[in-house]
Amino acid sequence: MSLTTTTDATFAADVLDSPVPVLVDFTASWCPPCVMIAPVLDRIATDEAERLRVVSLDVDAHPITTAEYQVLLRHARREESYR
């Protein structure tokens, strides 16, 4: 199994009702760290398919779940990242 996507409409079934633990990747296409971690999460999803699920939720496309779980992604300016 590999990294799959979830949506506002399917989040409860995919995550909350899952019989196994679920790692949720709240992601955005404009977020470089999110893009960089995707292959790692895909590998974890494949390697650990018997023990857990890994799903990805696009925060821009699915704002209801993003707001419900108070997820905030913001693009930090370079100088802010050094504080």
Biopython code that builds the backbone (N, CA, C, O; Angstrom):
import numpy as np
from Bio.PDB.StructureBuilder import StructureBuilder

atoms = [
    (1, "MET", "N", (0.849, -1.182, 0.000)),
    (1, "MET", "CA", (0.000, 0.000, 0.000)),
    (1, "MET", "C", (0.889, 1.238, 0.000)),
    (1, "MET", "O", (1.995, 1.219, 0.540)),
    (2, "SER", "N", (0.411, 2.283, -0.592)),
    (2, "SER", "CA", (1.180, 3.518, -0.613)),
    (2, "SER", "C", (0.352, 4.649, -0.011)),
    (2, "SER", "O", (-0.791, 4.466, 0.407)),
    (3, "LEU", "N", (0.962, 5.795, 0.014)),
    (3, "LEU", "CA", (0.309, 6.993, 0.540)),
    (3, "LEU", "C", (-0.963, 7.259, -0.250)),
    (3, "LEU", "O", (-0.934, 7.332, -1.478)),
    (4, "THR", "N", (-2.071, 7.401, 0.452)),
    (4, "THR", "CA", (-3.345, 7.677, -0.203)),
    (4, "THR", "C", (-3.846, 9.041, 0.244)),
    (4, "THR", "O", (-3.368, 9.601, 1.231)),
    (5, "THR", "N", (-4.800, 9.560, -0.484)),
    (5, "THR", "CA", (-5.355, 10.861, -0.122)),
    (5, "THR", "C", (-6.701, 10.677, 0.561)),
    (5, "THR", "O", (-7.410, 9.696, 0.334)),
    (6, "THR", "N", (-7.027, 11.637, 1.395)),
    (6, "THR", "CA", (-8.328, 11.689, 2.030)),
    (6, "THR", "C", (-8.899, 13.073, 1.775)),
    (6, "THR", "O", (-8.178, 13.984, 1.369)),
    (7, "THR", "N", (-10.183, 13.229, 2.012)),
    (7, "THR", "CA", (-10.868, 14.486, 1.745)),
    (7, "THR", "C", (-11.745, 14.844, 2.940)),
    (7, "THR", "O", (-11.872, 14.070, 3.888)),
    (8, "ASP", "N", (-12.346, 16.029, 2.878)),
    (8, "ASP", "CA", (-13.314, 16.389, 3.908)),
    (8, "ASP", "C", (-14.423, 15.339, 3.983)),
    (8, "ASP", "O", (-14.865, 14.966, 5.070)),
    (9, "ALA", "N", (-14.861, 14.874, 2.830)),
    (9, "ALA", "CA", (-15.974, 13.926, 2.770)),
    (9, "ALA", "C", (-15.608, 12.531, 3.267)),
    (9, "ALA", "O", (-16.463, 11.818, 3.793)),
    (10, "THR", "N", (-14.341, 12.134, 3.104)),
    (10, "THR", "CA", (-13.954, 10.757, 3.453)),
    (10, "THR", "C", (-13.092, 10.655, 4.706)),
    (10, "THR", "O", (-12.720, 9.552, 5.108)),
    (11, "PHE", "N", (-12.770, 11.780, 5.327)),
    (11, "PHE", "CA", (-11.857, 11.779, 6.473)),
    (11, "PHE", "C", (-12.339, 10.866, 7.602)),
    (11, "PHE", "O", (-11.552, 10.081, 8.132)),
    (12, "ALA", "N", (-13.602, 10.953, 7.973)),
    (12, "ALA", "CA", (-14.113, 10.127, 9.076)),
    (12, "ALA", "C", (-13.937, 8.640, 8.778)),
    (12, "ALA", "O", (-13.473, 7.888, 9.634)),
    (13, "ALA", "N", (-14.297, 8.222, 7.595)),
    (13, "ALA", "CA", (-14.160, 6.807, 7.231)),
    (13, "ALA", "C", (-12.702, 6.393, 7.105)),
    (13, "ALA", "O", (-12.315, 5.318, 7.564)),
    (14, "ASP", "N", (-11.892, 7.246, 6.482)),
    (14, "ASP", "CA", (-10.487, 6.907, 6.247)),
    (14, "ASP", "C", (-9.643, 6.929, 7.515)),
    (14, "ASP", "O", (-8.719, 6.130, 7.665)),
    (15, "VAL", "N", (-9.959, 7.836, 8.421)),
    (15, "VAL", "CA", (-9.102, 8.044, 9.590)),
    (15, "VAL", "C", (-9.780, 7.619, 10.893)),
    (15, "VAL", "O", (-9.285, 6.743, 11.600)),
    (16, "LEU", "N", (-10.898, 8.237, 11.198)),
    (16, "LEU", "CA", (-11.538, 8.009, 12.490)),
    (16, "LEU", "C", (-12.092, 6.601, 12.639)),
    (16, "LEU", "O", (-12.081, 6.045, 13.737)),
    (17, "ASP", "N", (-12.575, 6.021, 11.553)),
    (17, "ASP", "CA", (-13.148, 4.673, 11.606)),
    (17, "ASP", "C", (-12.163, 3.587, 11.190)),
    (17, "ASP", "O", (-12.556, 2.431, 11.032)),
    (18, "SER", "N", (-10.912, 3.931, 11.014)),
    (18, "SER", "CA", (-9.917, 2.956, 10.580)),
    (18, "SER", "C", (-9.651, 1.918, 11.675)),
    (18, "SER", "O", (-9.557, 2.273, 12.850)),
    (19, "PRO", "N", (-9.530, 0.660, 11.305)),
    (19, "PRO", "CA", (-9.219, -0.369, 12.295)),
    (19, "PRO", "C", (-7.744, -0.375, 12.722)),
    (19, "PRO", "O", (-7.374, -1.062, 13.674)),
    (20, "VAL", "N", (-6.917, 0.382, 12.026)),
    (20, "VAL", "CA", (-5.496, 0.479, 12.364)),
    (20, "VAL", "C", (-5.135, 1.943, 12.602)),
    (20, "VAL", "O", (-5.862, 2.831, 12.158)),
    (21, "PRO", "N", (-4.029, 2.213, 13.292)),
    (21, "PRO", "CA", (-3.602, 3.607, 13.474)),
    (21, "PRO", "C", (-3.374, 4.284, 12.115)),
    (21, "PRO", "O", (-3.000, 3.645, 11.131)),
    (22, "VAL", "N", (-3.614, 5.597, 12.102)),
    (22, "VAL", "CA", (-3.464, 6.356, 10.859)),
    (22, "VAL", "C", (-2.570, 7.562, 11.105)),
    (22, "VAL", "O", (-2.784, 8.326, 12.046)),
    (23, "LEU", "N", (-1.576, 7.722, 10.259)),
    (23, "LEU", "CA", (-0.729, 8.907, 10.255)),
    (23, "LEU", "C", (-1.302, 9.823, 9.177)),
    (23, "LEU", "O", (-1.384, 9.445, 8.008)),
    (24, "VAL", "N", (-1.703, 11.046, 9.585)),
    (24, "VAL", "CA", (-2.288, 11.990, 8.639)),
    (24, "VAL", "C", (-1.264, 13.060, 8.305)),
    (24, "VAL", "O", (-0.724, 13.726, 9.188)),
    (25, "ASP", "N", (-1.010, 13.210, 7.028)),
    (25, "ASP", "CA", (-0.116, 14.251, 6.521)),
    (25, "ASP", "C", (-0.985, 15.399, 6.011)),
    (25, "ASP", "O", (-1.577, 15.303, 4.936)),
    (26, "PHE", "N", (-1.058, 16.484, 6.783)),
    (26, "PHE", "CA", (-1.750, 17.685, 6.330)),
    (26, "PHE", "C", (-0.758, 18.442, 5.461)),
    (26, "PHE", "O", (0.277, 18.895, 5.951)),
    (27, "THR", "N", (-1.060, 18.583, 4.187)),
    (27, "THR", "CA", (-0.076, 19.064, 3.235)),
    (27, "THR", "C", (-0.619, 20.164, 2.339)),
    (27, "THR", "O", (-1.823, 20.412, 2.288)),
    (28, "ALA", "N", (0.294, 20.818, 1.635)),
    (28, "ALA", "CA", (-0.068, 21.833, 0.643)),
    (28, "ALA", "C", (0.980, 21.811, -0.461)),
    (28, "ALA", "O", (2.166, 21.609, -0.199)),
    (29, "SER", "N", (0.539, 22.017, -1.682)),
    (29, "SER", "CA", (1.464, 21.962, -2.817)),
    (29, "SER", "C", (2.486, 23.085, -2.791)),
    (29, "SER", "O", (3.565, 22.951, -3.369)),
    (30, "TRP", "N", (2.163, 24.192, -2.129)),
    (30, "TRP", "CA", (3.063, 25.346, -2.060)),
    (30, "TRP", "C", (4.054, 25.245, -0.901)),
    (30, "TRP", "O", (4.865, 26.150, -0.706)),
    (31, "CYS", "N", (3.999, 24.164, -0.136)),
    (31, "CYS", "CA", (4.833, 24.000, 1.061)),
    (31, "CYS", "C", (6.029, 23.095, 0.732)),
    (31, "CYS", "O", (5.865, 21.879, 0.639)),
    (32, "PRO", "N", (7.232, 23.670, 0.553)),
    (32, "PRO", "CA", (8.391, 22.840, 0.193)),
    (32, "PRO", "C", (8.668, 21.682, 1.154)),
    (32, "PRO", "O", (8.941, 20.578, 0.683)),
    (33, "PRO", "N", (8.611, 21.875, 2.480)),
    (33, "PRO", "CA", (8.841, 20.719, 3.359)),
    (33, "PRO", "C", (7.786, 19.624, 3.177)),
    (33, "PRO", "O", (8.091, 18.438, 3.302)),
    (34, "CYS", "N", (6.556, 20.022, 2.883)),
    (34, "CYS", "CA", (5.494, 19.037, 2.642)),
    (34, "CYS", "C", (5.807, 18.203, 1.411)),
    (34, "CYS", "O", (5.644, 16.983, 1.423)),
    (35, "VAL", "N", (6.248, 18.852, 0.363)),
    (35, "VAL", "CA", (6.590, 18.162, -0.880)),
    (35, "VAL", "C", (7.791, 17.242, -0.649)),
    (35, "VAL", "O", (7.834, 16.128, -1.171)),
    (36, "MET", "N", (8.753, 17.706, 0.128)),
    (36, "MET", "CA", (9.960, 16.916, 0.379)),
    (36, "MET", "C", (9.681, 15.662, 1.204)),
    (36, "MET", "O", (10.325, 14.633, 1.000)),
    (37, "ILE", "N", (8.735, 15.736, 2.124)),
    (37, "ILE", "CA", (8.475, 14.596, 3.007)),
    (37, "ILE", "C", (7.575, 13.538, 2.357)),
    (37, "ILE", "O", (7.512, 12.405, 2.836)),
    (38, "ALA", "N", (6.888, 13.892, 1.285)),
    (38, "ALA", "CA", (5.944, 12.965, 0.647)),
    (38, "ALA", "C", (6.568, 11.618, 0.268)),
    (38, "ALA", "O", (5.954, 10.586, 0.540)),
    (39, "PRO", "N", (7.754, 11.574, -0.346)),
    (39, "PRO", "CA", (8.338, 10.269, -0.676)),
    (39, "PRO", "C", (8.662, 9.430, 0.567)),
    (39, "PRO", "O", (8.566, 8.203, 0.537)),
    (40, "VAL", "N", (9.037, 10.088, 1.634)),
    (40, "VAL", "CA", (9.328, 9.374, 2.883)),
    (40, "VAL", "C", (8.044, 8.765, 3.444)),
    (40, "VAL", "O", (8.032, 7.613, 3.880)),
    (41, "LEU", "N", (6.974, 9.544, 3.429)),
    (41, "LEU", "CA", (5.695, 9.037, 3.910)),
    (41, "LEU", "C", (5.176, 7.910, 3.027)),
    (41, "LEU", "O", (4.584, 6.951, 3.522)),
    (42, "ASP", "N", (5.394, 8.023, 1.741)),
    (42, "ASP", "CA", (5.003, 6.958, 0.823)),
    (42, "ASP", "C", (5.748, 5.668, 1.152)),
    (42, "ASP", "O", (5.167, 4.583, 1.122)),
    (43, "ARG", "N", (7.010, 5.789, 1.459)),
    (43, "ARG", "CA", (7.819, 4.608, 1.816)),
    (43, "ARG", "C", (7.343, 3.997, 3.132)),
    (43, "ARG", "O", (7.255, 2.776, 3.262)),
    (44, "ILE", "N", (7.037, 4.854, 4.103)),
    (44, "ILE", "CA", (6.502, 4.360, 5.378)),
    (44, "ILE", "C", (5.179, 3.641, 5.144)),
    (44, "ILE", "O", (4.940, 2.571, 5.704)),
    (45, "ALA", "N", (4.320, 4.233, 4.313)),
    (45, "ALA", "CA", (3.025, 3.607, 4.013)),
    (45, "ALA", "C", (3.211, 2.227, 3.401)),
    (45, "ALA", "O", (2.470, 1.298, 3.719)),
    (46, "THR", "N", (4.190, 2.094, 2.533)),
    (46, "THR", "CA", (4.460, 0.807, 1.886)),
    (46, "THR", "C", (5.072, -0.184, 2.873)),
    (46, "THR", "O", (4.632, -1.330, 2.969)),
    (47, "ASP", "N", (6.088, 0.269, 3.602)),
    (47, "ASP", "CA", (6.810, -0.624, 4.510)),
    (47, "ASP", "C", (5.978, -1.063, 5.715)),
    (47, "ASP", "O", (6.156, -2.171, 6.221)),
    (48, "GLU", "N", (5.082, -0.209, 6.170)),
    (48, "GLU", "CA", (4.321, -0.485, 7.389)),
    (48, "GLU", "C", (2.838, -0.745, 7.122)),
    (48, "GLU", "O", (2.006, -0.573, 8.012)),
    (49, "ALA", "N", (2.512, -1.156, 5.910)),
    (49, "ALA", "CA", (1.112, -1.318, 5.504)),
    (49, "ALA", "C", (0.322, -2.270, 6.400)),
    (49, "ALA", "O", (-0.890, -2.113, 6.550)),
    (50, "GLU", "N", (0.982, -3.238, 6.985)),
    (50, "GLU", "CA", (0.278, -4.177, 7.860)),
    (50, "GLU", "C", (-0.007, -3.593, 9.235)),
    (50, "GLU", "O", (-0.884, -4.077, 9.950)),
    (51, "ARG", "N", (0.733, -2.554, 9.605)),
    (51, "ARG", "CA", (0.597, -1.983, 10.955)),
    (51, "ARG", "C", (-0.146, -0.664, 11.012)),
    (51, "ARG", "O", (-0.761, -0.347, 12.030)),
    (52, "LEU", "N", (-0.099, 0.122, 9.923)),
    (52, "LEU", "CA", (-0.732, 1.433, 9.938)),
    (52, "LEU", "C", (-1.049, 1.909, 8.540)),
    (52, "LEU", "O", (-0.582, 1.349, 7.548)),
    (53, "ARG", "N", (-1.861, 2.965, 8.480)),
    (53, "ARG", "CA", (-2.176, 3.633, 7.212)),
    (53, "ARG", "C", (-1.566, 5.018, 7.248)),
    (53, "ARG", "O", (-1.450, 5.634, 8.308)),
    (54, "VAL", "N", (-1.182, 5.498, 6.088)),
    (54, "VAL", "CA", (-0.696, 6.870, 5.951)),
    (54, "VAL", "C", (-1.571, 7.538, 4.901)),
    (54, "VAL", "O", (-1.673, 7.065, 3.769)),
    (55, "VAL", "N", (-2.206, 8.648, 5.291)),
    (55, "VAL", "CA", (-3.061, 9.376, 4.362)),
    (55, "VAL", "C", (-2.629, 10.830, 4.304)),
    (55, "VAL", "O", (-2.048, 11.362, 5.249)),
    (56, "SER", "N", (-2.919, 11.449, 3.197)),
    (56, "SER", "CA", (-2.558, 12.839, 2.963)),
    (56, "SER", "C", (-3.821, 13.657, 2.730)),
    (56, "SER", "O", (-4.722, 13.226, 2.012)),
    (57, "LEU", "N", (-3.884, 14.840, 3.340)),
    (57, "LEU", "CA", (-5.011, 15.734, 3.157)),
    (57, "LEU", "C", (-4.489, 17.090, 2.705)),
    (57, "LEU", "O", (-3.703, 17.716, 3.416)),
    (58, "ASP", "N", (-4.913, 17.548, 1.540)),
    (58, "ASP", "CA", (-4.518, 18.857, 1.017)),
    (58, "ASP", "C", (-5.299, 19.930, 1.777)),
    (58, "ASP", "O", (-6.524, 19.998, 1.683)),
    (59, "VAL", "N", (-4.587, 20.762, 2.524)),
    (59, "VAL", "CA", (-5.254, 21.751, 3.384)),
    (59, "VAL", "C", (-5.993, 22.818, 2.594)),
    (59, "VAL", "O", (-6.979, 23.369, 3.085)),
    (60, "ASP", "N", (-5.548, 23.119, 1.401)),
    (60, "ASP", "CA", (-6.217, 24.128, 0.587)),
    (60, "ASP", "C", (-7.498, 23.578, -0.043)),
    (60, "ASP", "O", (-8.496, 24.292, -0.140)),
    (61, "ALA", "N", (-7.475, 22.350, -0.459)),
    (61, "ALA", "CA", (-8.629, 21.739, -1.108)),
    (61, "ALA", "C", (-9.681, 21.255, -0.116)),
    (61, "ALA", "O", (-10.841, 21.062, -0.478)),
    (62, "HIS", "N", (-9.269, 21.059, 1.144)),
    (62, "HIS", "CA", (-10.177, 20.491, 2.143)),
    (62, "HIS", "C", (-10.145, 21.306, 3.437)),
    (62, "HIS", "O", (-9.610, 20.854, 4.449)),
    (63, "PRO", "N", (-10.720, 22.511, 3.397)),
    (63, "PRO", "CA", (-10.624, 23.428, 4.528)),
    (63, "PRO", "C", (-11.458, 23.037, 5.742)),
    (63, "PRO", "O", (-11.168, 23.495, 6.847)),
    (64, "ILE", "N", (-12.467, 22.221, 5.576)),
    (64, "ILE", "CA", (-13.316, 21.872, 6.718)),
    (64, "ILE", "C", (-12.538, 21.045, 7.742)),
    (64, "ILE", "O", (-12.510, 21.380, 8.926)),
    (65, "THR", "N", (-11.919, 19.980, 7.286)),
    (65, "THR", "CA", (-11.122, 19.136, 8.187)),
    (65, "THR", "C", (-9.917, 19.903, 8.713)),
    (65, "THR", "O", (-9.551, 19.769, 9.881)),
    (66, "THR", "N", (-9.308, 20.700, 7.860)),
    (66, "THR", "CA", (-8.162, 21.509, 8.269)),
    (66, "THR", "C", (-8.548, 22.424, 9.429)),
    (66, "THR", "O", (-7.809, 22.520, 10.409)),
    (67, "ALA", "N", (-9.681, 23.087, 9.331)),
    (67, "ALA", "CA", (-10.146, 23.988, 10.395)),
    (67, "ALA", "C", (-10.569, 23.200, 11.634)),
    (67, "ALA", "O", (-10.287, 23.618, 12.757)),
    (68, "GLU", "N", (-11.230, 22.085, 11.442)),
    (68, "GLU", "CA", (-11.702, 21.283, 12.566)),
    (68, "GLU", "C", (-10.545, 20.830, 13.455)),
    (68, "GLU", "O", (-10.680, 20.773, 14.678)),
    (69, "TYR", "N", (-9.422, 20.511, 12.844)),
    (69, "TYR", "CA", (-8.248, 20.061, 13.604)),
    (69, "TYR", "C", (-7.238, 21.183, 13.831)),
    (69, "TYR", "O", (-6.117, 20.940, 14.278)),
    (70, "GLN", "N", (-7.639, 22.391, 13.525)),
    (70, "GLN", "CA", (-6.843, 23.594, 13.759)),
    (70, "GLN", "C", (-5.431, 23.482, 13.192)),
    (70, "GLN", "O", (-4.446, 23.805, 13.855)),
    (71, "VAL", "N", (-5.364, 23.020, 11.960)),
    (71, "VAL", "CA", (-4.086, 22.892, 11.272)),
    (71, "VAL", "C", (-3.765, 24.215, 10.605)),
    (71, "VAL", "O", (-4.594, 24.780, 9.892)),
    (72, "LEU", "N", (-2.581, 24.698, 10.835)),
    (72, "LEU", "CA", (-2.153, 25.950, 10.228)),
    (72, "LEU", "C", (-0.808, 25.730, 9.567)),
    (72, "LEU", "O", (0.182, 25.431, 10.234)),
    (73, "LEU", "N", (-0.779, 25.879, 8.273)),
    (73, "LEU", "CA", (0.482, 25.852, 7.536)),
    (73, "LEU", "C", (0.715, 27.261, 7.037)),
    (73, "LEU", "O", (-0.190, 27.897, 6.496)),
    (74, "ARG", "N", (1.890, 27.728, 7.215)),
    (74, "ARG", "CA", (2.199, 29.043, 6.662)),
    (74, "ARG", "C", (3.597, 29.004, 6.107)),
    (74, "ARG", "O", (4.467, 28.283, 6.597)),
    (75, "HIS", "N", (3.792, 29.784, 5.086)),
    (75, "HIS", "CA", (5.099, 29.843, 4.461)),
    (75, "HIS", "C", (5.931, 30.856, 5.239)),
    (75, "HIS", "O", (5.703, 32.062, 5.145)),
    (76, "ALA", "N", (6.885, 30.364, 5.998)),
    (76, "ALA", "CA", (7.735, 31.245, 6.795)),
    (76, "ALA", "C", (8.786, 31.907, 5.912)),
    (76, "ALA", "O", (9.361, 31.284, 5.020)),
    (77, "ARG", "N", (9.012, 33.153, 6.180)),
    (77, "ARG", "CA", (10.100, 33.828, 5.479)),
    (77, "ARG", "C", (11.406, 33.255, 6.004)),
    (77, "ARG", "O", (11.473, 32.818, 7.153)),
    (78, "ARG", "N", (12.429, 33.253, 5.188)),
    (78, "ARG", "CA", (13.709, 32.649, 5.563)),
    (78, "ARG", "C", (14.236, 33.208, 6.882)),
    (78, "ARG", "O", (14.715, 32.440, 7.717)),
    (79, "GLU", "N", (14.162, 34.509, 7.092)),
    (79, "GLU", "CA", (14.728, 35.077, 8.308)),
    (79, "GLU", "C", (13.955, 34.646, 9.545)),
    (79, "GLU", "O", (14.529, 34.597, 10.633)),
    (80, "GLU", "N", (12.671, 34.332, 9.414)),
    (80, "GLU", "CA", (11.894, 33.857, 10.556)),
    (80, "GLU", "C", (12.322, 32.462, 10.981)),
    (80, "GLU", "O", (12.212, 32.110, 12.155)),
    (81, "SER", "N", (12.801, 31.679, 10.054)),
    (81, "SER", "CA", (13.167, 30.304, 10.380)),
    (81, "SER", "C", (14.433, 30.212, 11.217)),
    (81, "SER", "O", (14.738, 29.146, 11.751)),
    (82, "TYR", "N", (15.164, 31.287, 11.340)),
    (82, "TYR", "CA", (16.398, 31.275, 12.130)),
    (82, "TYR", "C", (16.196, 31.783, 13.549)),
    (82, "TYR", "O", (17.156, 31.830, 14.319)),
    (83, "ARG", "N", (15.008, 32.155, 13.910)),
    (83, "ARG", "CA", (14.774, 32.674, 15.267)),
    (83, "ARG", "C", (14.616, 31.587, 16.261)),
    (83, "ARG", "O", (14.414, 31.858, 17.445)),
]
sb = StructureBuilder()
sb.init_structure("model")
sb.init_model(0)
sb.init_chain("A")
sb.init_seg("    ")
for serial, (resi, resn, name, xyz) in enumerate(atoms, 1):
    if name == "N":
        sb.init_residue(resn, " ", resi, " ")
    sb.init_atom(name, np.array(xyz, "f"), 0.0, 1.0, " ", f" {name:<3s}", serial, name[0])
structure = sb.get_structure()
